[in-house]
Amino acid sequence: MLAALVGGLGGCASFDSATRSMADAITLYKPEVVQGNFVSKEQVAQLQPGMTRLQVRDVLGTPLMASVFHGDRWDYVFTMKRQGVPLQNYKLSLFFNGDVLDRFEGDDMPSETEFVQRIGRDRKPKVPQLEATEEQLAKFPAPNDADAGASTEAPRAEPRPAGSYPPLEPQR
């Protein structure tokens, strides 16, 4: 019994990166894990020392971490694990002096376009065709000239008094 336990634990120690990559290759599904707030390069460019906390929150959103012990520091952390895509991990720390932004530091954030390209799975997005071809249009009948002279407007209803609602049942 003890030998089986020691052998089993010894087998766990040999689970290295090569074994892990084989296990990843046969794993059918790994859930996507997204945590935190993504902050783009465009958002960071809008930050200016002297902004109030409210102005910063309008630009970046609510921080992921605001410590009770470090009330003058906000941390925006973003992590994304997605199967077949390299790990995405970004951090931005903002330091306040009272209610005013003093400085900020962190990773070089990607632009929104760069971020979308990084998390893509090397497949082209499926964009639907937005115009009908001549063959597709031929399936629908053309309007008659006799119908063109007829009025297509519905008869006008009496104006309702202000504050009234339309009837729930159709009028007969």
PyMOL commands that set and color helices and strands:
alter all, ss='L'
color gray80, all
select helices_A, chain A and resi 2-13+17-26+41-46+53-60+112-119+134-138+145-149
alter helices_A, ss='H'
color red, helices_A
select strands_A, chain A and resi 33-36+65-66+73-82+85-97+100-106
alter strands_A, ss='S'
color yellow, strands_A
deselect
rebuild
show_as cartoon
